[in-house]
Amino acid sequence: MERLNTFAEMFVEDVNKEDSVIIDLFGNIVNFLFKLILAVSVPGSIYVLLKFTGLF
């Protein structure tokens, strides 16, 4: 339980910093997921559009 308390204190201290490592990590994860969704959904949408119009 003491280790969990220590981890929670370190987490809160890092989040409150100006140059937080955790917030930077979450920001990078969100940017990667956004780019991944765009990379998958744009070709998928084009494929569905072409199927709908009967060109493919």
C-alpha positions as CSV (number, residue, x, y, z in Angstrom):
1,M,0.0,0.0,0.0
2,E,2.9,2.3,0.7
3,R,4.3,1.8,-2.8
4,L,0.9,2.7,-4.3
5,N,0.8,5.9,-2.2
6,T,4.3,6.8,-3.3
7,F,3.5,6.2,-6.9
8,A,0.3,8.3,-6.7
9,E,2.3,11.2,-5.1
10,M,4.9,10.9,-7.9
11,F,2.2,10.9,-10.5
12,V,0.5,14.0,-9.1
13,E,3.8,15.8,-8.7
14,D,4.7,15.1,-12.3
15,V,1.3,16.1,-13.7
16,N,1.5,19.4,-11.9
17,K,4.9,20.3,-13.5
18,E,5.2,22.6,-16.5
19,D,7.1,20.0,-18.5
20,S,5.2,16.9,-17.4
21,V,6.4,13.6,-18.9
22,I,3.1,11.9,-18.4
23,I,1.1,14.6,-20.1
24,D,3.6,14.6,-23.0
25,L,3.3,10.8,-23.3
26,F,-0.5,11.0,-23.4
27,G,-0.3,13.8,-26.0
28,N,1.9,11.7,-28.2
29,I,-0.4,8.7,-27.8
30,V,-3.4,10.8,-28.8
31,N,-1.6,12.2,-31.8
32,F,-0.6,8.7,-32.9
33,L,-4.2,7.4,-32.6
34,F,-5.6,10.4,-34.5
35,K,-3.1,9.8,-37.4
36,L,-3.9,6.0,-37.3
37,I,-7.6,6.7,-37.5
38,L,-7.1,9.1,-40.4
39,A,-4.9,6.6,-42.2
40,V,-7.4,3.8,-41.9
41,S,-10.7,5.8,-42.4
42,V,-9.8,7.8,-45.5
43,P,-9.0,4.8,-47.7
44,G,-11.9,3.0,-46.2
45,S,-14.3,5.8,-47.0
46,I,-13.0,6.1,-50.5
47,Y,-13.5,2.3,-51.0
48,V,-17.1,2.5,-49.6
49,L,-17.9,5.5,-51.9
50,L,-16.5,3.7,-54.9
51,K,-18.5,0.6,-54.0
52,F,-21.7,2.7,-53.6
53,T,-21.3,4.4,-56.9
54,G,-20.6,1.1,-58.7
55,L,-17.1,2.0,-60.0
56,F,-15.3,-0.7,-58.1
